[in-house]
């Protein structure tokens, strides 16, 4: 899923500067605020953070991890990734068991859990506001919403071309509107009240991964009809939490859903989980928290101060505080250890990148210009300055540990080389940058975006390329990119599932904006190999196909490949059951606060 290049899920590094006096004042105010706030809330309240303003809670619009994570507290999918097991495995969520699959691998039959209720809400007029039972037809409706062209979901790619008859339904729906929802789709049917059948156009190794994503969550048609355009700001799902407050620029408050079905904490995990205390609550009913307060922090220093004051349960480490928090051996500083704070280090299945809009008449037609800019960008220095060395330079889009990653491959255009960059710039028709107009660089408002844009501007200035910087809020930034109005920008992509295909689909021509291919890259040979890879089972041929695709991308240079990062996450001593999970979106239900330790 889309991520802000400067901060995400505690895995990004933060940049800010604050005077010592201002720090002391802010720290004092945070403590006072924390004391007042805690007296009014349940003792087992979680205090978490999101690092960007939210776009909304409609799951079909949850294209970024921030909105996706929040929507997943209320909305659920058929399947989920197991919270603790590694390697990652898919497990049941709204179904009784994993689906039955036909011998040819094309027909999936899902059996829904009985007695699952949608949350109570005024939209259920016939029951006086009481949530009704989930049925298979609700998934038929929800996946049609995802396919509806008038709703312009960027998540359509997870079903595009995969379900028999759904693309044809989508074409007709563009003309006929909502009344078309009553028309059957051959590959998407409710066989009875609790049985959903999905017929695929071809065998797919990724299908079960795809439907764990928030895009595929189930919503009740009553809520969509009742709230209309405001459905974006409401949440009426089957999930463990109900929405109590929603302020997309500042705060979201979730409370335990009193009608949530019986569900329990995992009883199995990965090696070492039991020793780490992660199975102490095995078999206990979830969710544990009565309330979850999620604060929106666009700037990182206030977030850091809130964590130090005990007002947040989890935090990353801002760049400017790293040396005082982490010792030379990468261990936690003694003063933080003395408070019982824990350090969790975890590699992240992600890639940062600087994107080119290939529909731009200048950048899109000049591969040599893009290659020159790639050679001029010193990624290792960037990583040291902004990530404190907690990242490795990416040679392509696929991160380590993911099928398709080639540890021996070196991207010839990602080896920092100013002389070679100048040579290619001259071949591109702009020797020393002469004749090249300033390029427009889109970034996020805030200190992190400003500092990174200054570094990028300096890198390109070294070969004679000028940048004009335009700053946006996160929703404005996404809108600018999706509408193809940006020329150059920095993004990050966090994996949705553990397969290289999830990163390669970012370049498939049919996924161009407003889909996930926001660089609007098009290459017929890449598309051919991508479509071939979808038919291949896991194995040598598929891995080699992925690697061929990466080499095509490297030569065409639609991105300047950035970094694969290592997260350093701090957790308070009272927070139990926290384990980083790259692919599970609804993790709040597993967290538990120990009030005796927090007091």
C-alpha positions as MATLAB code, in Angstrom:
seq = 'XXXXXXXXXXXXXXXXXXXXXXXXXXXXXXXXXXXXXXXXXXXXXXXXXXXXXXXXXXXXXXXXXXXXXXXXXXXXXXXXXXXXXXXXXXXXXXXXXXXXXXXXXXXXXXXXXXXXXXXXXXXXXXXXXXXXXXXXXXXXXXXXXXXXXXXXXXXXXXXXXXXXXXXXXXXXXXXXXXXXXXXXXXXXXXXXXXXXXXXXXXXXXXXXXXXXXXXXXXXXXXXXXXXXXXXXXXXXXXXXXXXXXXXXXXXXXXXXXXXXXXXXXXXXXXXXXXXXXXXXXXXXXXXXXXXXXXXXXXXXXXXXXXXXXXXXXXXXXXXXXXXXXXXXXXXXXXXXXXXXXXXXXXXXXXXXXXXXXXXXXXXXXXXXXXXXXXXXXXXXXXXXXXXXXXXXXXXXXXXXXXXXXXXXXXXXXXXXXXXXXXXXXXXXXXXXXXXXXXXXXXXXXXXXXXXXXXXXXXXXXXXXXXXXXXXXXXXXXXXXXXXXXXXXXXXXXXXXXXXXXXXXXXXXXXXXXXXXXXXXXXXXXXXXXXXXXXXXXXXXXXXXXXXXXXXXXXXXXXXXXXXXXXXXXXXXXXXXXXXXXXXXXXXXXXXXXXXXXXX';
ca = [
       0.000    0.000    0.000;
       0.970    3.607   -0.547;
       3.090    5.169    2.175;
       4.328    8.637    2.862;
       8.056    8.678    2.017;
       8.875   10.477    5.276;
       6.937    8.493    7.871;
       4.968    5.269    8.097;
       3.898    2.716   10.658;
       6.908    3.564   12.810;
       9.173    2.219   10.075;
      10.214    5.529    8.636;
      12.698    7.919   10.116;
      11.693   11.369   11.148;
      13.334   14.735   10.747;
      12.746   17.841   12.823;
      14.635   20.416   14.825;
      13.481   21.858   18.136;
      15.197   24.134   20.652;
      15.903   22.690   24.105;
      13.737   25.276   25.821;
      10.827   24.550   23.492;
      11.324   20.833   24.092;
      11.100   21.323   27.858;
       7.933   23.415   27.593;
       6.260   20.971   25.203;
       7.262   18.007   27.349;
       5.722   19.627   30.437;
       2.491   20.377   28.582;
       2.305   16.831   27.269;
       2.617   15.407   30.802;
      -0.115   17.695   32.084;
      -2.372   16.841   29.186;
      -1.713   13.135   29.674;
      -2.656   13.284   33.355;
      -5.941   15.053   32.654;
      -6.813   12.773   29.719;
      -6.142    9.447   31.420;
      -8.563   10.180   34.250;
     -11.491   10.206   31.785;
     -10.862    6.998   29.861;
     -10.912    3.251   30.553;
      -7.659    2.008   32.097;
      -7.088   -0.435   29.228;
      -7.126    2.249   26.534;
      -4.585    1.954   23.726;
      -2.806    5.145   22.625;
      -1.521    4.746   19.080;
      -0.451    6.985   16.237;
      -0.908    7.565   12.527;
       1.562    9.755   10.650;
      -0.618   11.333    7.982;
      -4.037   12.900    7.644;
      -6.623   10.307    6.749;
      -8.486   10.118    3.431;
     -11.512    8.363    4.869;
     -12.820    5.038    6.146;
     -14.490    3.542    3.065;
     -12.426    0.365    2.508;
     -12.578    0.539   -1.307;
     -10.768    3.903   -1.060;
      -8.173    2.724    1.481;
      -5.221    2.926   -0.904;
      -2.692    4.067    1.709;
      -1.656    2.199    4.841;
      -2.905    4.924    7.176;
      -6.513    4.866    5.956;
      -6.373    1.111    5.384;
      -5.310    0.387    8.948;
      -8.052    2.570   10.398;
     -10.812    1.163    8.194;
      -9.706   -2.370    9.123;
     -10.644   -1.805   12.761;
     -14.315   -1.793   11.735;
     -14.349   -3.631    8.389;
     -13.243   -7.225    7.913;
     -12.303   -9.523    5.053;
     -12.824  -13.219    4.388;
      -9.208  -13.992    5.282;
      -6.302  -12.393    7.100;
      -2.604  -13.012    7.561;
      -1.889  -14.845   10.808;
      -0.730  -12.324   13.378;
       2.200  -14.307   14.791;
       3.294  -17.028   12.359;
       6.382  -16.561   10.204;
       6.733  -17.172    7.315;
       3.443  -15.413    6.777;
       0.398  -17.623    6.254;
      -3.222  -16.835    5.409;
      -5.827  -17.797    8.026;
      -9.655  -17.566    8.293;
     -11.319  -14.368    9.493;
     -14.988  -14.201    8.431;
     -15.008  -17.779    7.186;
     -15.063  -21.035    9.139;
     -12.034  -22.427    7.324;
      -9.825  -21.842    4.317;
     -11.799  -22.185    1.061;
     -12.410  -25.369   -0.860;
     -10.614  -25.105   -4.209;
     -11.458  -27.012   -7.366;
      -8.955  -29.365   -8.986;
      -8.157  -26.816  -11.712;
      -7.529  -24.079   -9.120;
     -10.187  -21.773  -10.549;
     -13.226  -22.200   -8.283;
     -13.106  -21.098   -4.625;
     -15.935  -21.882   -2.211;
     -16.035  -19.948    1.053;
     -18.229  -20.891    4.026;
     -19.029  -17.845    6.162;
     -19.179  -17.986    9.944;
     -22.756  -18.009   11.220;
     -23.978  -15.389   13.657;
     -21.572  -12.614   12.592;
     -23.307   -9.274   13.073;
     -22.777   -5.869   11.542;
     -22.295   -3.239   14.231;
     -25.392   -1.503   15.555;
     -26.095    1.650   13.572;
     -29.065    3.893   12.631;
     -28.697    2.744    9.018;
     -30.462   -0.512    9.955;
     -33.937    0.976   10.025;
     -35.866   -2.306    9.864;
     -34.288   -3.541   13.102;
     -34.400   -0.265   15.010;
     -30.662    0.280   14.686;
     -29.607   -3.255   15.583;
     -26.974   -4.699   13.279;
     -28.149   -7.600   11.137;
     -26.354  -10.860   10.355;
     -23.655  -11.004    7.693;
     -24.599  -13.112    4.652;
     -22.765  -14.190    1.510;
     -24.695  -11.721   -0.642;
     -22.996   -8.905    1.287;
     -19.663   -9.909   -0.255;
     -21.196  -10.012   -3.723;
     -22.423   -6.454   -3.180;
     -19.146   -5.224   -1.653;
     -16.970   -6.616   -4.437;
     -19.283   -5.076   -7.016;
     -18.736   -1.717   -5.273;
     -15.003   -2.288   -5.649;
     -15.552   -2.945   -9.375;
     -17.946   -0.012   -9.880;
     -16.155    2.424  -12.239;
     -18.113    5.391  -10.898;
     -16.556    4.923   -7.457;
     -13.007    4.986   -8.932;
     -11.409    2.702   -6.383;
      -7.670    2.379   -6.877;
      -8.057   -1.108   -5.398;
      -9.884   -2.449   -8.448;
      -6.616   -4.030   -9.558;
      -6.983   -6.861   -7.015;
     -10.005   -8.231   -8.939;
      -9.371   -6.798  -12.411;
      -9.378   -9.611  -14.965;
      -9.463  -12.266  -12.257;
     -13.180  -13.000  -11.645;
     -15.289  -14.484  -14.433;
     -17.752  -11.896  -15.740;
     -16.784   -9.086  -13.358;
     -15.010   -6.968  -15.971;
     -18.006   -7.248  -18.291;
     -20.285   -6.255  -15.397;
     -18.017   -3.260  -14.762;
     -18.365   -2.105  -18.379;
     -22.149   -2.315  -18.198;
     -22.229   -0.645  -14.786;
     -20.511    2.400  -16.285;
     -23.673    2.939  -18.326;
     -26.451    1.637  -16.092;
     -25.445    2.852  -12.630;
     -26.669    1.433   -9.311;
     -29.602   -0.525  -10.746;
     -27.003   -2.737  -12.380;
     -26.067   -4.173   -8.954;
     -28.980   -6.611   -9.245;
     -27.455   -8.218  -12.335;
     -25.657  -11.487  -11.677;
     -21.944  -12.047  -12.232;
     -21.146  -15.627  -13.218;
     -17.945  -15.724  -11.203;
     -19.295  -14.079   -8.038;
     -22.316  -15.766   -6.461;
     -23.965  -16.401   -3.118;
     -24.939  -20.082   -3.380;
     -26.918  -19.812   -0.154;
     -27.019  -17.627    2.941;
     -23.515  -18.573    4.102;
     -21.754  -19.849    0.957;
     -19.825  -17.607   -1.441;
     -18.486  -19.019   -4.708;
     -15.790  -17.243   -6.735;
     -14.782  -18.450  -10.202;
     -11.455  -17.183  -11.513;
     -10.570  -16.647  -15.143;
      -7.320  -18.525  -14.559;
      -5.406  -20.132  -11.716;
      -3.938  -17.479   -9.424;
      -1.204  -18.021   -6.855;
      -1.954  -14.606   -5.330;
      -5.766  -14.655   -5.071;
      -5.982  -15.530   -1.377;
      -3.354  -12.887   -0.603;
      -5.293  -10.256   -2.530;
      -8.547  -10.721   -0.658;
      -6.884  -10.131    2.722;
      -6.537   -6.464    1.760;
      -8.946   -3.797    3.115;
     -10.189   -3.192   -0.447;
     -11.938   -6.597   -0.265;
     -13.694   -5.931    3.066;
     -17.447   -6.376    3.430;
     -19.802   -3.408    3.902;
     -23.592   -3.380    4.389;
     -25.613   -1.844    1.572;
     -27.842   -0.177    4.189;
     -24.953    1.998    5.406;
     -23.914    2.987    1.884;
     -27.502    3.983    1.066;
     -28.138    5.722    4.403;
     -24.999    7.858    4.523;
     -24.526    8.506    0.810;
     -21.472   10.663    0.175;
     -20.820   10.791    3.929;
     -20.258    7.025    4.036;
     -16.569    7.897    3.677;
     -16.656    9.330    7.214;
     -18.582    6.503    8.877;
     -17.671    2.912    9.665;
     -20.318    0.200    9.890;
     -18.639   -3.176    9.702;
     -18.357   -6.505   11.494;
     -15.057   -5.646   13.168;
     -13.856   -5.603   16.776;
     -14.144   -1.834   17.197;
     -16.829    0.775   16.594;
     -16.098    4.333   15.547;
     -16.641    6.822   18.394;
     -14.867    9.921   17.025;
     -13.436   10.732   13.618;
     -11.350   13.819   12.944;
      -9.222   12.896    9.904;
      -6.657   15.624   10.535;
      -6.163   15.034   14.250;
      -7.752   12.029   15.949;
      -9.726    8.791   15.638;
     -11.309    7.059   18.631;
     -12.451    3.429   18.508;
     -14.406    1.610   21.233;
     -14.943   -2.114   21.723;
     -17.793   -3.456   19.627;
     -20.252   -5.033   22.131;
     -21.783   -7.303   19.475;
     -18.463   -8.672   18.191;
     -18.476  -12.444   17.756;
     -16.422  -14.789   19.901;
     -12.807  -14.607   18.716;
      -9.609  -15.500   20.549;
      -5.939  -14.573   20.599;
      -3.733  -16.948   18.522;
      -2.636  -20.166   20.211;
       0.318  -20.720   17.868;
       3.140  -18.507   16.738;
       6.652  -18.418   15.338;
       9.774  -19.777   17.078;
      10.662  -17.492   19.972;
       7.177  -16.026   20.407;
       6.454  -17.992   23.585;
       9.767  -16.931   25.128;
       8.982  -13.317   24.209;
       5.645  -13.496   26.045;
       3.633  -13.277   22.838;
       1.605  -16.406   23.650;
       0.755  -15.540   27.255;
      -2.789  -14.594   26.193;
      -3.314  -17.614   23.917;
      -6.989  -18.564   23.696;
      -8.271  -15.460   25.488;
     -11.155  -13.478   24.007;
     -10.290  -10.461   21.847;
     -10.265   -7.501   21.558;
      -8.605   -6.708   24.887;
      -8.869   -2.906   24.720;
     -12.084   -1.081   25.605;
     -10.910    1.980   23.689;
      -8.276    2.927   21.115;
      -7.196    6.561   20.775;
      -5.305    7.145   17.518;
      -3.568   10.511   17.267;
      -2.599   12.017   13.907;
       0.953   13.400   14.058;
       2.218   14.965   10.843;
       5.298   16.322   12.645;
       7.419   13.804   14.516;
       8.912   15.742   17.431;
       5.523   16.233   19.152;
       4.913   12.500   18.688;
       8.284   11.668   20.241;
       7.607   13.904   23.220;
       4.200   12.305   23.705;
       5.817    8.874   23.767;
       8.446    9.929   26.296;
       5.672   11.327   28.480;
       3.860    7.986   28.399;
       1.007    9.323   26.300;
       1.671    6.936   23.385;
       2.189    3.174   23.619;
       4.385    2.821   20.515;
       6.736    5.132   18.648;
       9.541    5.192   16.153;
      12.728    7.172   16.778;
      13.145   10.575   15.104;
      16.390   11.024   13.209;
      17.616   13.769   15.490;
      17.020   11.639   18.594;
      18.533    8.423   17.277;
      22.076    8.820   18.638;
      20.795    9.588   22.141;
      18.345    6.658   22.063;
      20.404    3.917   20.407;
      23.941    2.989   21.464;
      26.929    2.170   19.237;
      26.037   -1.517   19.350;
      22.480   -0.735   18.196;
      21.203   -1.344   21.731;
      18.634    0.790   23.547;
      20.003    3.638   25.676;
      20.205    2.871   29.442;
      17.743    5.606   30.445;
      15.064    4.151   28.152;
      15.814    0.602   29.296;
      15.395    1.738   32.893;
      11.841    2.810   32.061;
      11.025   -0.654   30.751;
      10.798    0.531   27.145;
      11.427   -2.212   24.593;
      13.225   -1.949   21.242;
      11.854   -4.069   18.386;
      13.943   -4.241   15.214;
      12.362   -5.642   12.088;
      13.156   -5.614    8.338;
      10.354   -4.021    6.356;
       8.900   -5.428    3.122;
       8.924   -2.057    1.397;
      10.634    0.126   -1.170;
      10.996    3.896   -1.307;
      11.291    5.542   -4.690;
      11.343    8.788   -6.601;
       8.733    8.519   -9.355;
       8.601   10.046  -12.820;
       5.265   10.707  -14.506;
       5.834    9.019  -17.856;
       2.836   10.783  -19.375;
       4.742   14.020  -18.900;
       5.843   15.099  -22.416;
       9.369   15.886  -21.230;
      10.224   13.093  -18.794;
       8.152   10.389  -20.429;
       9.949   10.554  -23.756;
      13.524   10.898  -22.500;
      14.859    7.715  -20.917;
      18.409    9.064  -20.928;
      17.297   12.027  -18.805;
      15.734    9.687  -16.257;
      18.825    7.487  -16.186;
      21.055   10.524  -15.666;
      18.954   11.662  -12.711;
      19.092    8.171  -11.216;
      22.896    8.138  -11.388;
      23.060   11.601   -9.794;
      21.110   10.593   -6.665;
      23.382    9.446   -3.824;
      21.183    6.945   -2.009;
      23.776    5.851    0.549;
      24.259    9.411    1.796;
      20.485    9.881    1.844;
      20.134    6.755    3.980;
      22.749    7.937    6.454;
      21.207   11.396    6.812;
      17.515   10.525    6.919;
      17.441    6.895    8.060;
      20.508    6.843   10.379;
      21.810    4.004    8.222;
      18.688    1.921    8.911;
      18.161    1.133    5.224;
      19.848   -0.513    2.263;
      19.942    0.969   -1.216;
      17.345   -0.668   -3.470;
      18.468   -2.062   -6.825;
      14.900   -2.659   -7.977;
      11.356   -2.706   -6.606;
      11.358   -6.131   -4.859;
      12.602   -6.151   -1.233;
      14.821   -8.827    0.352;
      13.039  -11.932    1.566;
      10.422  -11.685   -1.201;
      10.177  -13.997   -4.195;
      11.982  -12.346   -7.116;
      14.647  -10.545   -5.085;
      18.144  -11.132   -6.496;
      20.850  -10.525   -3.911;
      23.610  -10.452   -6.555;
      22.005   -7.957   -8.943;
      23.413   -4.409   -9.144;
      21.394   -1.754  -10.936;
      23.802    0.079  -13.303;
      21.821    3.323  -12.906;
      21.794    3.237   -9.080;
      25.535    3.416   -8.602;
      26.207    7.046   -7.648;
      28.303    8.448  -10.502;
      28.213   12.193  -11.242;
      30.464   11.963  -14.302;
      28.337    9.244  -15.895;
      25.200   11.230  -15.016;
      26.557   14.317  -16.798;
      27.480   12.191  -19.807;
      23.939   10.781  -20.090;
      22.402   14.210  -19.521;
      24.370   15.509  -22.499;
      23.210   12.562  -24.609;
      19.667   13.365  -23.529;
      20.086   16.770  -25.193;
      20.789   18.917  -22.125;
      24.559   19.260  -21.604;
      25.141   20.746  -18.163;
      21.382   21.143  -17.875;
      21.290   23.821  -20.573;
      17.922   24.054  -22.305;
      16.158   21.963  -19.666;
      13.327   23.845  -17.908;
      12.982   23.526  -14.113;
      11.254   20.295  -13.122;
       8.322   20.284  -10.689;
       8.869   18.239   -7.536;
       5.851   17.360   -5.357;
       6.383   16.672   -1.653;
       4.541   16.660    1.661;
       4.219   19.689    3.879;
       6.252   19.447    7.072;
       9.875   19.381    8.145;
      10.558   15.883    6.816;
       9.298   16.680    3.324;
      11.141   19.995    3.316;
      14.496   18.515    4.324;
      14.262   15.641    1.874;
      13.292   17.968   -0.961;
      16.293   20.183   -0.153;
      18.585   17.149   -0.368;
      17.033   16.042   -3.672;
      17.300   19.540   -5.127;
      20.986   19.647   -4.215;
      21.645   16.232   -5.793;
      20.195   17.230   -9.153;
      21.713   20.712   -9.081;
      25.137   19.022   -9.170;
      24.503   18.047  -12.822;
      22.654   21.247  -13.765;
      19.018   20.202  -13.198;
      16.784   22.633  -11.330;
      13.747   21.658   -9.246;
      10.749   23.701   -8.170;
       9.188   22.262   -5.003;
       5.423   22.141   -4.419;
       4.149   21.054   -0.985;
       0.858   19.297   -0.175;
      -1.006   17.611    2.652;
      -1.180   13.805    2.341;
      -4.703   13.707    0.784;
      -3.792   16.580   -1.588;
      -0.560   14.810   -2.487;
      -2.391   11.592   -3.389;
      -4.984   13.489   -5.410;
      -2.288   15.347   -7.361;
      -0.487   12.115   -8.223;
      -3.668   10.191   -9.081;
      -4.818   12.962  -11.414;
      -1.451   12.810  -13.222;
      -0.680   16.413  -12.316;
       2.654   15.696  -10.631;
       5.909   15.529  -12.596;
       8.340   14.070  -10.011;
       7.584   12.939   -6.466;
       8.806   10.614   -3.730;
       6.706    7.712   -2.546;
       7.036    4.448   -0.648;
       5.246    1.171   -1.158;
       4.706   -1.252    1.716;
       4.005   -4.798    0.619;
       0.422   -6.031    0.844;
       1.465   -9.685    0.723;
       4.766  -11.611    0.571;
       5.158  -11.971   -3.195;
       7.208  -10.008   -5.718;
       4.088   -9.685   -7.889;
       2.740   -7.137   -5.394;
       5.626   -4.821   -6.275;
       5.676   -5.590  -10.005;
       1.970   -4.810  -10.440;
       2.935   -1.193   -9.747;
       4.222   -1.085  -13.356;
       1.506   -3.033  -15.199;
       0.003   -0.727  -17.828;
      -3.597   -1.621  -16.952;
      -2.959   -0.361  -13.421;
      -2.070    3.176  -14.565;
      -3.495    6.116  -12.596;
      -5.851    6.252  -10.850;
      -4.629    2.692  -10.242;
      -1.425    1.779   -8.440;
       0.837    2.337  -11.461;
       0.985    6.064  -10.788;
       4.155    6.526  -12.851;
       1.917    5.508  -15.799;
       4.604    3.167  -17.098;
       3.832    1.151  -20.229;
       5.983   -1.547  -21.792;
       4.379   -4.369  -23.859;
       7.112   -6.901  -23.039;
       6.851   -6.149  -19.327;
       3.056   -6.572  -19.536;
       3.450   -9.895  -21.349;
       5.790  -11.252  -18.686;
       3.587   -9.922  -15.902;
       0.529  -11.677  -17.317;
       2.586  -14.849  -17.730;
       3.734  -14.690  -14.106;
       0.124  -14.660  -12.917;
      -0.369  -18.146  -14.359;
       2.781  -19.633  -12.841;
       2.951  -21.499   -9.522;
       5.627  -20.625   -7.010;
       8.945  -21.957   -8.258;
      12.032  -21.357  -10.376;
      10.218  -20.290  -13.567;
       8.137  -17.671  -11.766;
      11.163  -16.313   -9.886;
      13.158  -16.011  -13.121;
      10.206  -14.274  -14.797;
      10.059  -11.744  -11.963;
      13.784  -11.063  -12.354;
      13.437  -10.512  -16.118;
      10.751   -7.945  -15.405;
      12.994   -6.146  -12.920;
      15.747   -5.810  -15.524;
      13.302   -4.262  -17.999;
      12.273   -1.724  -15.346;
      15.877   -0.923  -14.507;
      16.619   -0.042  -18.131;
      13.449    2.010  -18.628;
      13.907    3.808  -15.291;
      10.319    4.838  -14.419;
      11.557    5.218  -10.827;
      14.739    6.134   -9.074;
      14.769    3.147   -6.742;
      15.403    4.266   -3.174;
      15.667    2.042   -0.103;
      14.483   -1.047    1.711;
      14.267   -0.090    5.357;
      14.769   -1.565    8.806;
      12.281   -0.432   11.424;
      13.265    0.486   14.963;
      10.107    0.522   17.065;
       9.839    1.424   20.746;
       7.048   -0.004   22.896;
       6.097    0.980   26.432;
       6.467   -1.678   29.151;
       2.700   -1.833   29.693;
       1.910   -2.717   26.068;
       1.571   -6.469   25.629;
       1.393   -8.667   22.506;
       2.955   -6.172   20.131;
       4.676   -7.809   17.144;
       5.346   -6.038   13.826;
       3.353   -7.508   10.950;
       3.830   -6.158    7.437;
       0.656   -7.649    6.021;
      -1.992   -7.703    8.753;
      -4.118   -4.557    8.966;
      -6.343   -5.242   11.977;
      -3.785   -5.693   14.752;
      -5.261   -3.436   17.434;
      -7.521   -6.286   18.597;
      -4.458   -8.240   19.767;
      -2.814   -5.478   21.824;
      -3.338   -5.394   25.569;
      -2.545   -2.738   28.164;
      -1.436   -3.776   31.656;
      -2.960   -0.989   33.800;
      -0.876   -1.938   36.848;
       2.342   -1.259   34.926;
       0.980    1.910   33.357;
      -0.127    3.406   36.676;
];
